[in-house]
Amino acid sequence: MTDANKNLYYLEELPDYKVASDYSDVRGWNVMDADNRSIGKVTNLLVNKNAERVVYLDVEVDSTLIEDGYNTYQVPASDGVHGFINKDGDDHLIVPIGMVSLDEEKKKVLTDQINYKTFTKVRRFTKGAVIKRDYELILFREYIGDNTLDITNFDDKFYNRKEFDNSLRPKN
């Protein structure tokens, strides 16, 4: 994929970009779901250059979430064919920046709007993979529970939604 077609960039790919001093750099922070269960750790930030801001957290998921995800797809054969959607090595997922809040004291990212079960079922990717718009859309639909969104309304204005409001600025 050429840079002209690329939508999202890892912050580490952009030497001229950095986390502004009035925002929290949450890389390395633990991510907790709506029930305060560990999801994993933030390993990177994903930037949309057209919007000129961070729009997603790249989270390396906890191994227990991966194991629980396998259990999610173990259903009786009588229920039809169900394949596991993730491959070995797919241990990252993205979370929209506006769907988290911060516990600065404990250095935790809180995903109060997304529960553990949702995280076990979503499609993951391998570290450093190019994030494509169809993957963004699939995850976004899962997170907000709205399957009516389609690719025709997926342009740079997509990031003007409340789910992408930057929540890394400390609350005063």
mmCIF file of the C-alpha atoms, coordinates in Angstrom:
data_MODEL
# 
_entry.id   MODEL 
# 
loop_
_atom_site.group_PDB 
_atom_site.id 
_atom_site.type_symbol 
_atom_site.label_atom_id 
_atom_site.label_alt_id 
_atom_site.label_comp_id 
_atom_site.label_asym_id 
_atom_site.label_entity_id 
_atom_site.label_seq_id 
_atom_site.pdbx_PDB_ins_code 
_atom_site.Cartn_x 
_atom_site.Cartn_y 
_atom_site.Cartn_z 
_atom_site.occupancy 
_atom_site.B_iso_or_equiv 
_atom_site.pdbx_formal_charge 
_atom_site.auth_seq_id 
_atom_site.auth_comp_id 
_atom_site.auth_asym_id 
_atom_site.auth_atom_id 
_atom_site.pdbx_PDB_model_num 
ATOM 1   C CA . MET A 1 1   ? 0.000   0.000   0.000  1.00 0.00 ? 1   MET A CA 1 
ATOM 2   C CA . THR A 1 2   ? 1.448   3.361   -0.989 1.00 0.00 ? 2   THR A CA 1 
ATOM 3   C CA . ASP A 1 3   ? 1.517   6.288   1.418  1.00 0.00 ? 3   ASP A CA 1 
ATOM 4   C CA . ALA A 1 4   ? -1.001  8.049   -0.834 1.00 0.00 ? 4   ALA A CA 1 
ATOM 5   C CA . ASN A 1 5   ? -3.529  5.312   -0.023 1.00 0.00 ? 5   ASN A CA 1 
ATOM 6   C CA . LYS A 1 6   ? -2.592  4.964   3.625  1.00 0.00 ? 6   LYS A CA 1 
ATOM 7   C CA . ASN A 1 7   ? -5.056  6.370   6.124  1.00 0.00 ? 7   ASN A CA 1 
ATOM 8   C CA . LEU A 1 8   ? -3.424  5.729   9.505  1.00 0.00 ? 8   LEU A CA 1 
ATOM 9   C CA . TYR A 1 9   ? 0.182   5.986   10.634 1.00 0.00 ? 9   TYR A CA 1 
ATOM 10  C CA . TYR A 1 10  ? 1.837   4.742   13.793 1.00 0.00 ? 10  TYR A CA 1 
ATOM 11  C CA . LEU A 1 11  ? 3.202   7.719   15.712 1.00 0.00 ? 11  LEU A CA 1 
ATOM 12  C CA . GLU A 1 12  ? 6.683   6.178   15.561 1.00 0.00 ? 12  GLU A CA 1 
ATOM 13  C CA . GLU A 1 13  ? 6.499   6.329   11.736 1.00 0.00 ? 13  GLU A CA 1 
ATOM 14  C CA . LEU A 1 14  ? 6.137   10.116  11.827 1.00 0.00 ? 14  LEU A CA 1 
ATOM 15  C CA . PRO A 1 15  ? 9.371   11.742  13.044 1.00 0.00 ? 15  PRO A CA 1 
ATOM 16  C CA . ASP A 1 16  ? 7.820   15.236  12.867 1.00 0.00 ? 16  ASP A CA 1 
ATOM 17  C CA . TYR A 1 17  ? 4.908   14.235  15.139 1.00 0.00 ? 17  TYR A CA 1 
ATOM 18  C CA . LYS A 1 18  ? 4.998   13.849  18.919 1.00 0.00 ? 18  LYS A CA 1 
ATOM 19  C CA . VAL A 1 19  ? 2.577   13.868  21.819 1.00 0.00 ? 19  VAL A CA 1 
ATOM 20  C CA . ALA A 1 20  ? 1.925   17.501  22.769 1.00 0.00 ? 20  ALA A CA 1 
ATOM 21  C CA . SER A 1 21  ? 3.117   18.512  26.224 1.00 0.00 ? 21  SER A CA 1 
ATOM 22  C CA . ASP A 1 22  ? -0.436  19.161  27.451 1.00 0.00 ? 22  ASP A CA 1 
ATOM 23  C CA . TYR A 1 23  ? -1.529  15.580  26.580 1.00 0.00 ? 23  TYR A CA 1 
ATOM 24  C CA . SER A 1 24  ? -0.722  12.308  28.304 1.00 0.00 ? 24  SER A CA 1 
ATOM 25  C CA . ASP A 1 25  ? 1.508   9.864   26.473 1.00 0.00 ? 25  ASP A CA 1 
ATOM 26  C CA . VAL A 1 26  ? -0.294  6.643   27.378 1.00 0.00 ? 26  VAL A CA 1 
ATOM 27  C CA . ARG A 1 27  ? 2.093   4.231   25.661 1.00 0.00 ? 27  ARG A CA 1 
ATOM 28  C CA . GLY A 1 28  ? 2.879   1.472   28.147 1.00 0.00 ? 28  GLY A CA 1 
ATOM 29  C CA . TRP A 1 29  ? -0.278  2.101   30.185 1.00 0.00 ? 29  TRP A CA 1 
ATOM 30  C CA . ASN A 1 30  ? -2.648  -0.764  31.050 1.00 0.00 ? 30  ASN A CA 1 
ATOM 31  C CA . VAL A 1 31  ? -6.039  -0.796  29.345 1.00 0.00 ? 31  VAL A CA 1 
ATOM 32  C CA . MET A 1 32  ? -9.084  -1.790  31.403 1.00 0.00 ? 32  MET A CA 1 
ATOM 33  C CA . ASP A 1 33  ? -12.540 -2.660  30.087 1.00 0.00 ? 33  ASP A CA 1 
ATOM 34  C CA . ALA A 1 34  ? -15.921 -1.467  31.395 1.00 0.00 ? 34  ALA A CA 1 
ATOM 35  C CA . ASP A 1 35  ? -15.771 -4.094  34.181 1.00 0.00 ? 35  ASP A CA 1 
ATOM 36  C CA . ASN A 1 36  ? -12.204 -3.171  35.183 1.00 0.00 ? 36  ASN A CA 1 
ATOM 37  C CA . ARG A 1 37  ? -10.719 -6.302  33.593 1.00 0.00 ? 37  ARG A CA 1 
ATOM 38  C CA . SER A 1 38  ? -7.328  -6.038  31.924 1.00 0.00 ? 38  SER A CA 1 
ATOM 39  C CA . ILE A 1 39  ? -7.403  -5.884  28.133 1.00 0.00 ? 39  ILE A CA 1 
ATOM 40  C CA . GLY A 1 40  ? -3.713  -5.249  27.523 1.00 0.00 ? 40  GLY A CA 1 
ATOM 41  C CA . LYS A 1 41  ? -1.233  -2.377  27.128 1.00 0.00 ? 41  LYS A CA 1 
ATOM 42  C CA . VAL A 1 42  ? -1.078  0.592   24.811 1.00 0.00 ? 42  VAL A CA 1 
ATOM 43  C CA . THR A 1 43  ? 1.928   0.064   22.548 1.00 0.00 ? 43  THR A CA 1 
ATOM 44  C CA . ASN A 1 44  ? 1.436   2.858   20.041 1.00 0.00 ? 44  ASN A CA 1 
ATOM 45  C CA . LEU A 1 45  ? -0.792  5.692   18.903 1.00 0.00 ? 45  LEU A CA 1 
ATOM 46  C CA . LEU A 1 46  ? -2.369  5.835   15.453 1.00 0.00 ? 46  LEU A CA 1 
ATOM 47  C CA . VAL A 1 47  ? -2.511  9.176   13.679 1.00 0.00 ? 47  VAL A CA 1 
ATOM 48  C CA . ASN A 1 48  ? -4.703  10.301  10.802 1.00 0.00 ? 48  ASN A CA 1 
ATOM 49  C CA . LYS A 1 49  ? -2.497  12.850  9.018  1.00 0.00 ? 49  LYS A CA 1 
ATOM 50  C CA . ASN A 1 50  ? -5.436  14.587  7.317  1.00 0.00 ? 50  ASN A CA 1 
ATOM 51  C CA . ALA A 1 51  ? -7.092  15.178  10.684 1.00 0.00 ? 51  ALA A CA 1 
ATOM 52  C CA . GLU A 1 52  ? -3.615  15.894  12.159 1.00 0.00 ? 52  GLU A CA 1 
ATOM 53  C CA . ARG A 1 53  ? -4.312  14.029  15.364 1.00 0.00 ? 53  ARG A CA 1 
ATOM 54  C CA . VAL A 1 54  ? -4.292  10.730  17.171 1.00 0.00 ? 54  VAL A CA 1 
ATOM 55  C CA . VAL A 1 55  ? -7.493  8.810   16.480 1.00 0.00 ? 55  VAL A CA 1 
ATOM 56  C CA . TYR A 1 56  ? -6.744  5.320   17.887 1.00 0.00 ? 56  TYR A CA 1 
ATOM 57  C CA . LEU A 1 57  ? -4.764  3.572   20.573 1.00 0.00 ? 57  LEU A CA 1 
ATOM 58  C CA . ASP A 1 58  ? -2.886  0.458   19.433 1.00 0.00 ? 58  ASP A CA 1 
ATOM 59  C CA . VAL A 1 59  ? -3.348  -2.100  22.210 1.00 0.00 ? 59  VAL A CA 1 
ATOM 60  C CA . GLU A 1 60  ? -1.375  -5.308  22.601 1.00 0.00 ? 60  GLU A CA 1 
ATOM 61  C CA . VAL A 1 61  ? -3.985  -7.584  24.131 1.00 0.00 ? 61  VAL A CA 1 
ATOM 62  C CA . ASP A 1 62  ? -3.467  -9.660  27.227 1.00 0.00 ? 62  ASP A CA 1 
ATOM 63  C CA . SER A 1 63  ? -3.011  -13.405 26.632 1.00 0.00 ? 63  SER A CA 1 
ATOM 64  C CA . THR A 1 64  ? -6.095  -14.192 28.767 1.00 0.00 ? 64  THR A CA 1 
ATOM 65  C CA . LEU A 1 65  ? -8.238  -12.169 26.367 1.00 0.00 ? 65  LEU A CA 1 
ATOM 66  C CA . ILE A 1 66  ? -6.859  -14.203 23.456 1.00 0.00 ? 66  ILE A CA 1 
ATOM 67  C CA . GLU A 1 67  ? -7.631  -17.465 25.291 1.00 0.00 ? 67  GLU A CA 1 
ATOM 68  C CA . ASP A 1 68  ? -11.135 -16.270 26.166 1.00 0.00 ? 68  ASP A CA 1 
ATOM 69  C CA . GLY A 1 69  ? -11.576 -15.301 22.513 1.00 0.00 ? 69  GLY A CA 1 
ATOM 70  C CA . TYR A 1 70  ? -10.855 -18.864 21.456 1.00 0.00 ? 70  TYR A CA 1 
ATOM 71  C CA . ASN A 1 71  ? -13.514 -20.073 23.898 1.00 0.00 ? 71  ASN A CA 1 
ATOM 72  C CA . THR A 1 72  ? -16.004 -17.626 22.395 1.00 0.00 ? 72  THR A CA 1 
ATOM 73  C CA . TYR A 1 73  ? -15.782 -19.452 19.080 1.00 0.00 ? 73  TYR A CA 1 
ATOM 74  C CA . GLN A 1 74  ? -15.954 -22.984 20.461 1.00 0.00 ? 74  GLN A CA 1 
ATOM 75  C CA . VAL A 1 75  ? -19.573 -23.832 19.740 1.00 0.00 ? 75  VAL A CA 1 
ATOM 76  C CA . PRO A 1 76  ? -21.266 -27.154 19.109 1.00 0.00 ? 76  PRO A CA 1 
ATOM 77  C CA . ALA A 1 77  ? -21.099 -28.419 15.517 1.00 0.00 ? 77  ALA A CA 1 
ATOM 78  C CA . SER A 1 78  ? -24.897 -28.517 15.511 1.00 0.00 ? 78  SER A CA 1 
ATOM 79  C CA . ASP A 1 79  ? -24.863 -24.700 15.676 1.00 0.00 ? 79  ASP A CA 1 
ATOM 80  C CA . GLY A 1 80  ? -23.169 -24.498 12.284 1.00 0.00 ? 80  GLY A CA 1 
ATOM 81  C CA . VAL A 1 81  ? -19.630 -23.859 11.155 1.00 0.00 ? 81  VAL A CA 1 
ATOM 82  C CA . HIS A 1 82  ? -17.809 -21.163 13.107 1.00 0.00 ? 82  HIS A CA 1 
ATOM 83  C CA . GLY A 1 83  ? -14.188 -20.373 12.371 1.00 0.00 ? 83  GLY A CA 1 
ATOM 84  C CA . PHE A 1 84  ? -11.956 -18.406 14.676 1.00 0.00 ? 84  PHE A CA 1 
ATOM 85  C CA . ILE A 1 85  ? -11.332 -15.020 13.067 1.00 0.00 ? 85  ILE A CA 1 
ATOM 86  C CA . ASN A 1 86  ? -7.864  -14.357 14.480 1.00 0.00 ? 86  ASN A CA 1 
ATOM 87  C CA . LYS A 1 87  ? -4.619  -16.112 13.564 1.00 0.00 ? 87  LYS A CA 1 
ATOM 88  C CA . ASP A 1 88  ? -1.611  -16.848 15.755 1.00 0.00 ? 88  ASP A CA 1 
ATOM 89  C CA . GLY A 1 89  ? 0.291   -13.602 16.204 1.00 0.00 ? 89  GLY A CA 1 
ATOM 90  C CA . ASP A 1 90  ? -2.829  -11.447 15.912 1.00 0.00 ? 90  ASP A CA 1 
ATOM 91  C CA . ASP A 1 91  ? -2.479  -9.860  19.317 1.00 0.00 ? 91  ASP A CA 1 
ATOM 92  C CA . HIS A 1 92  ? -3.232  -6.180  18.712 1.00 0.00 ? 92  HIS A CA 1 
ATOM 93  C CA . LEU A 1 93  ? -6.433  -4.193  18.315 1.00 0.00 ? 93  LEU A CA 1 
ATOM 94  C CA . ILE A 1 94  ? -7.312  -0.523  18.063 1.00 0.00 ? 94  ILE A CA 1 
ATOM 95  C CA . VAL A 1 95  ? -9.566  1.540   20.310 1.00 0.00 ? 95  VAL A CA 1 
ATOM 96  C CA . PRO A 1 96  ? -10.984 4.931   19.251 1.00 0.00 ? 96  PRO A CA 1 
ATOM 97  C CA . ILE A 1 97  ? -9.410  7.667   21.345 1.00 0.00 ? 97  ILE A CA 1 
ATOM 98  C CA . GLY A 1 98  ? -12.757 9.189   22.344 1.00 0.00 ? 98  GLY A CA 1 
ATOM 99  C CA . MET A 1 99  ? -13.993 5.911   23.818 1.00 0.00 ? 99  MET A CA 1 
ATOM 100 C CA . VAL A 1 100 ? -11.445 5.953   26.636 1.00 0.00 ? 100 VAL A CA 1 
ATOM 101 C CA . SER A 1 101 ? -10.799 7.958   29.755 1.00 0.00 ? 101 SER A CA 1 
ATOM 102 C CA . LEU A 1 102 ? -7.616  8.166   31.792 1.00 0.00 ? 102 LEU A CA 1 
ATOM 103 C CA . ASP A 1 103 ? -6.708  7.354   35.364 1.00 0.00 ? 103 ASP A CA 1 
ATOM 104 C CA . GLU A 1 104 ? -3.515  9.378   35.441 1.00 0.00 ? 104 GLU A CA 1 
ATOM 105 C CA . GLU A 1 105 ? -2.661  8.483   39.001 1.00 0.00 ? 105 GLU A CA 1 
ATOM 106 C CA . LYS A 1 106 ? -2.662  4.729   38.279 1.00 0.00 ? 106 LYS A CA 1 
ATOM 107 C CA . LYS A 1 107 ? -1.522  5.178   34.652 1.00 0.00 ? 107 LYS A CA 1 
ATOM 108 C CA . LYS A 1 108 ? -4.510  3.282   33.277 1.00 0.00 ? 108 LYS A CA 1 
ATOM 109 C CA . VAL A 1 109 ? -6.650  3.725   30.200 1.00 0.00 ? 109 VAL A CA 1 
ATOM 110 C CA . LEU A 1 110 ? -10.310 2.986   30.914 1.00 0.00 ? 110 LEU A CA 1 
ATOM 111 C CA . THR A 1 111 ? -12.694 1.783   28.220 1.00 0.00 ? 111 THR A CA 1 
ATOM 112 C CA . ASP A 1 112 ? -15.943 2.308   30.117 1.00 0.00 ? 112 ASP A CA 1 
ATOM 113 C CA . GLN A 1 113 ? -18.008 1.994   26.928 1.00 0.00 ? 113 GLN A CA 1 
ATOM 114 C CA . ILE A 1 114 ? -16.610 -1.387  25.776 1.00 0.00 ? 114 ILE A CA 1 
ATOM 115 C CA . ASN A 1 115 ? -16.973 -4.605  27.730 1.00 0.00 ? 115 ASN A CA 1 
ATOM 116 C CA . TYR A 1 116 ? -14.640 -7.587  27.927 1.00 0.00 ? 116 TYR A CA 1 
ATOM 117 C CA . LYS A 1 117 ? -16.872 -9.866  25.854 1.00 0.00 ? 117 LYS A CA 1 
ATOM 118 C CA . THR A 1 118 ? -16.748 -7.389  22.956 1.00 0.00 ? 118 THR A CA 1 
ATOM 119 C CA . PHE A 1 119 ? -12.948 -7.293  23.146 1.00 0.00 ? 119 PHE A CA 1 
ATOM 120 C CA . THR A 1 120 ? -12.754 -11.117 23.028 1.00 0.00 ? 120 THR A CA 1 
ATOM 121 C CA . LYS A 1 121 ? -14.818 -11.235 19.830 1.00 0.00 ? 121 LYS A CA 1 
ATOM 122 C CA . VAL A 1 122 ? -13.284 -8.442  17.747 1.00 0.00 ? 122 VAL A CA 1 
ATOM 123 C CA . ARG A 1 123 ? -10.807 -9.015  14.966 1.00 0.00 ? 123 ARG A CA 1 
ATOM 124 C CA . ARG A 1 124 ? -7.190  -8.386  15.887 1.00 0.00 ? 124 ARG A CA 1 
ATOM 125 C CA . PHE A 1 125 ? -4.035  -7.812  13.822 1.00 0.00 ? 125 PHE A CA 1 
ATOM 126 C CA . THR A 1 126 ? -0.299  -8.456  13.983 1.00 0.00 ? 126 THR A CA 1 
ATOM 127 C CA . LYS A 1 127 ? 1.912   -5.753  15.475 1.00 0.00 ? 127 LYS A CA 1 
ATOM 128 C CA . GLY A 1 128 ? 2.885   -3.110  12.934 1.00 0.00 ? 128 GLY A CA 1 
ATOM 129 C CA . ALA A 1 129 ? 0.311   -4.143  10.317 1.00 0.00 ? 129 ALA A CA 1 
ATOM 130 C CA . VAL A 1 130 ? -1.173  -1.505  8.042  1.00 0.00 ? 130 VAL A CA 1 
ATOM 131 C CA . ILE A 1 131 ? -4.618  -0.621  9.391  1.00 0.00 ? 131 ILE A CA 1 
ATOM 132 C CA . LYS A 1 132 ? -7.125  -0.580  6.558  1.00 0.00 ? 132 LYS A CA 1 
ATOM 133 C CA . ARG A 1 133 ? -10.404 1.300   6.530  1.00 0.00 ? 133 ARG A CA 1 
ATOM 134 C CA . ASP A 1 134 ? -12.483 -1.875  6.345  1.00 0.00 ? 134 ASP A CA 1 
ATOM 135 C CA . TYR A 1 135 ? -10.856 -3.058  9.608  1.00 0.00 ? 135 TYR A CA 1 
ATOM 136 C CA . GLU A 1 136 ? -11.603 0.315   11.224 1.00 0.00 ? 136 GLU A CA 1 
ATOM 137 C CA . LEU A 1 137 ? -15.212 0.097   10.144 1.00 0.00 ? 137 LEU A CA 1 
ATOM 138 C CA . ILE A 1 138 ? -15.652 -3.485  11.369 1.00 0.00 ? 138 ILE A CA 1 
ATOM 139 C CA . LEU A 1 139 ? -14.251 -2.635  14.810 1.00 0.00 ? 139 LEU A CA 1 
ATOM 140 C CA . PHE A 1 140 ? -16.148 0.622   15.053 1.00 0.00 ? 140 PHE A CA 1 
ATOM 141 C CA . ARG A 1 141 ? -19.404 -1.221  14.338 1.00 0.00 ? 141 ARG A CA 1 
ATOM 142 C CA . GLU A 1 142 ? -18.601 -3.761  17.068 1.00 0.00 ? 142 GLU A CA 1 
ATOM 143 C CA . TYR A 1 143 ? -17.677 -1.111  19.615 1.00 0.00 ? 143 TYR A CA 1 
ATOM 144 C CA . ILE A 1 144 ? -20.734 1.093   19.148 1.00 0.00 ? 144 ILE A CA 1 
ATOM 145 C CA . GLY A 1 145 ? -23.157 -1.683  18.240 1.00 0.00 ? 145 GLY A CA 1 
ATOM 146 C CA . ASP A 1 146 ? -24.260 -0.072  14.979 1.00 0.00 ? 146 ASP A CA 1 
ATOM 147 C CA . ASN A 1 147 ? -24.076 -2.223  11.852 1.00 0.00 ? 147 ASN A CA 1 
ATOM 148 C CA . THR A 1 148 ? -25.725 0.434   9.674  1.00 0.00 ? 148 THR A CA 1 
ATOM 149 C CA . LEU A 1 149 ? -22.459 2.293   9.088  1.00 0.00 ? 149 LEU A CA 1 
ATOM 150 C CA . ASP A 1 150 ? -21.020 1.519   5.691  1.00 0.00 ? 150 ASP A CA 1 
ATOM 151 C CA . ILE A 1 151 ? -17.961 2.465   3.691  1.00 0.00 ? 151 ILE A CA 1 
ATOM 152 C CA . THR A 1 152 ? -19.833 5.121   1.690  1.00 0.00 ? 152 THR A CA 1 
ATOM 153 C CA . ASN A 1 153 ? -19.857 7.450   4.695  1.00 0.00 ? 153 ASN A CA 1 
ATOM 154 C CA . PHE A 1 154 ? -16.240 6.705   5.603  1.00 0.00 ? 154 PHE A CA 1 
ATOM 155 C CA . ASP A 1 155 ? -14.138 9.745   4.761  1.00 0.00 ? 155 ASP A CA 1 
ATOM 156 C CA . ASP A 1 156 ? -11.935 12.013  6.867  1.00 0.00 ? 156 ASP A CA 1 
ATOM 157 C CA . LYS A 1 157 ? -15.092 13.508  8.418  1.00 0.00 ? 157 LYS A CA 1 
ATOM 158 C CA . PHE A 1 158 ? -15.562 10.071  9.978  1.00 0.00 ? 158 PHE A CA 1 
ATOM 159 C CA . TYR A 1 159 ? -13.114 11.196  12.698 1.00 0.00 ? 159 TYR A CA 1 
ATOM 160 C CA . ASN A 1 160 ? -15.339 14.160  13.648 1.00 0.00 ? 160 ASN A CA 1 
ATOM 161 C CA . ARG A 1 161 ? -17.520 11.779  15.694 1.00 0.00 ? 161 ARG A CA 1 
ATOM 162 C CA . LYS A 1 162 ? -17.537 11.920  19.489 1.00 0.00 ? 162 LYS A CA 1 
ATOM 163 C CA . GLU A 1 163 ? -15.821 8.522   19.537 1.00 0.00 ? 163 GLU A CA 1 
ATOM 164 C CA . PHE A 1 164 ? -12.695 10.257  18.230 1.00 0.00 ? 164 PHE A CA 1 
ATOM 165 C CA . ASP A 1 165 ? -12.683 13.282  20.538 1.00 0.00 ? 165 ASP A CA 1 
ATOM 166 C CA . ASN A 1 166 ? -9.222  13.319  22.036 1.00 0.00 ? 166 ASN A CA 1 
ATOM 167 C CA . SER A 1 167 ? -9.353  12.133  25.625 1.00 0.00 ? 167 SER A CA 1 
ATOM 168 C CA . LEU A 1 168 ? -5.618  12.183  26.304 1.00 0.00 ? 168 LEU A CA 1 
ATOM 169 C CA . ARG A 1 169 ? -5.705  15.745  27.595 1.00 0.00 ? 169 ARG A CA 1 
ATOM 170 C CA . PRO A 1 170 ? -5.606  15.686  31.412 1.00 0.00 ? 170 PRO A CA 1 
ATOM 171 C CA . LYS A 1 171 ? -8.797  16.851  33.102 1.00 0.00 ? 171 LYS A CA 1 
ATOM 172 C CA . ASN A 1 172 ? -8.273  20.074  35.084 1.00 0.00 ? 172 ASN A CA 1 
# 
